[in-house]
Amino acid sequence: MQMLFIYGAPAAGKLTISEHVAEQTGFALFHNHLIVDALLAVFPFGSPEFVRLRETFWAETIEAAARTGRSLIFTFCPEPTVDRRLPERLKSSVQQAGGTVLFIRLNVSEQEQERRLLAPSRTGGKLRDIALFRALRSDFEAAMAEMPAPDMSIDTDLTRAPDAAGRIVQRVRA
């Protein structure tokens, strides 16, 4: 079982690139907003119930995939309401089940990020408010700084999504 842990700031291209990777590898795509959007229907973002359930659903799903040998892609946006130890805990549970984890960091410039925040493809509970993003930018940067060292980094300003996916697939198959 392999888990591709694709992380980056809002609008870095996590879902777009992951869709291409999933298509080429057959890995399940467990996009973080599957859980986030479901919980937002019931609880406010960042509330204790939201935080607890979000991390529980993420962890239980990834652990079950690891136990059953189902390779997957998990997209993740580091931010202050997530326990900073979560990535390492997820990695540990995958490894305990005999799997491997590849941390892939997507980087995007502030200018490109703000342009993408307004894209019509950003649906559901995704951040689309530039003023709010600017107010939270330093929180996102601090959370990114606490992530495990990436096994691979891709600048999504310079790399088109299909090409970024190709690089990831090549690394997976190496």
C-alpha positions in Angstrom: 0.0 0.0 0.0 1.3 3.4 -0.9 -0.1 6.7 0.4 0.8 9.9 -1.5 0.4 12.7 1.0 0.1 15.8 -1.2 0.1 19.0 0.7 0.3 22.7 0.1 -1.3 26.0 0.7 -4.8 26.9 -0.5 -5.0 27.0 -4.3 -1.6 25.2 -4.8 -3.2 22.7 -7.1 -3.6 19.7 -4.8 -6.9 18.4 -6.1 -6.2 19.1 -9.8 -2.9 17.4 -9.7 -4.2 14.5 -7.6 -7.0 13.8 -10.0 -4.4 13.3 -12.8 -2.3 11.1 -10.5 -5.3 9.0 -9.5 -6.3 8.5 -13.2 -2.8 7.3 -14.0 -2.2 5.1 -11.0 -5.6 3.8 -10.0 -5.0 5.0 -6.5 -8.1 6.2 -4.6 -8.3 9.9 -4.2 -9.2 10.9 -0.6 -9.4 14.7 -1.0 -9.5 16.4 2.4 -12.6 18.4 1.4 -14.7 15.2 1.2 -14.7 15.2 5.0 -14.4 19.0 5.5 -17.4 19.8 3.4 -19.5 17.0 5.0 -18.7 18.4 8.5 -19.4 22.0 7.5 -23.0 21.0 6.9 -23.3 20.4 10.6 -20.5 22.2 12.5 -18.7 25.5 12.1 -15.1 25.3 10.8 -12.7 25.1 13.7 -15.3 24.2 16.3 -14.2 21.4 18.7 -16.6 18.9 17.2 -15.5 19.8 13.7 -11.8 19.4 14.5 -12.3 16.1 16.4 -14.5 14.5 13.8 -12.4 15.7 10.8 -9.2 14.2 12.2 -11.0 11.0 13.3 -12.5 10.5 9.8 -9.2 11.2 8.1 -7.2 8.8 10.3 -9.8 6.0 10.3 -10.1 6.1 6.6 -6.4 6.1 5.9 -5.8 3.3 8.5 -8.5 1.2 6.9 -7.0 1.7 3.5 -3.6 0.7 4.8 -5.0 -2.4 6.5 -6.7 -3.5 3.3 -3.8 -2.6 1.0 -5.7 0.1 -0.8 -3.2 2.7 -2.1 -4.4 6.3 -1.9 -3.8 9.9 -2.4 -4.5 12.2 0.5 -4.6 15.9 -0.2 -4.0 18.2 2.8 -3.8 21.9 3.5 -1.8 22.6 6.7 -3.6 25.1 8.9 -3.7 25.9 12.6 -6.9 23.9 13.5 -5.1 20.6 12.5 -3.0 18.9 15.1 0.6 19.5 13.8 1.4 15.8 14.7 -1.3 14.5 12.4 0.9 13.9 9.3 3.4 11.8 11.3 0.6 9.9 13.0 -0.9 9.0 9.7 2.5 8.0 8.3 3.1 5.8 11.3 -0.3 4.0 10.9 0.4 3.4 7.2 3.9 2.0 8.0 2.6 -0.2 10.8 0.3 -1.8 8.2 3.3 -2.4 5.9 2.7 0.6 3.7 4.8 3.5 2.6 4.2 7.3 2.5 5.5 9.8 0.1 5.2 13.4 1.2 4.8 15.8 -1.8 4.7 19.5 -1.3 3.2 21.8 -3.8 4.4 25.4 -3.8 2.6 28.4 -5.4 3.5 32.1 -5.4 1.2 34.5 -3.6 0.2 36.2 -6.9 -0.8 32.9 -8.6 -2.5 31.7 -5.4 -4.7 34.8 -5.3 -5.6 34.4 -8.9 -6.6 30.8 -8.4 -8.6 31.5 -5.3 -11.3 33.1 -7.5 -11.4 30.2 -10.0 -14.9 28.8 -10.6 -13.5 25.3 -10.1 -13.0 26.1 -6.4 -16.3 24.7 -5.0 -17.6 23.4 -1.7 -16.0 24.7 1.4 -12.7 25.8 -0.3 -11.3 29.2 0.6 -12.3 31.7 -2.0 -12.1 35.0 -0.1 -8.9 36.9 -0.8 -9.3 39.2 2.1 -9.7 36.3 4.5 -6.8 34.5 2.9 -4.6 37.5 3.3 -5.6 37.7 7.0 -4.8 34.0 7.5 -1.7 33.8 5.2 0.8 33.9 8.1 -1.1 31.1 9.9 -1.0 28.9 6.8 2.8 29.6 6.4 3.4 28.7 10.0 1.5 25.5 9.6 3.4 24.6 6.4 6.7 25.2 8.2 5.7 22.4 10.7 5.1 19.8 8.1 7.5 16.8 7.7 10.2 17.3 5.1 8.9 16.6 1.6 10.2 13.7 -0.4 9.4 15.8 -3.5 8.5 19.4 -4.1 6.8 20.9 -7.1 6.4 24.5 -8.0 2.9 24.7 -9.5 3.5 28.2 -11.0 6.0 26.7 -13.3 4.6 23.2 -13.8 1.3 22.4 -15.4 -0.9 20.0 -13.5 -0.5 17.1 -16.0 3.3 17.5 -15.9 3.3 17.7 -12.1 1.2 14.5 -12.0 3.6 12.9 -14.5 6.6 13.6 -12.2 4.7 12.2 -9.2 3.7 9.0 -11.1 7.3 8.6 -12.3 8.5 8.8 -8.6 5.8 6.3 -7.5 6.8 3.8 -10.2 10.6 4.2 -9.6 
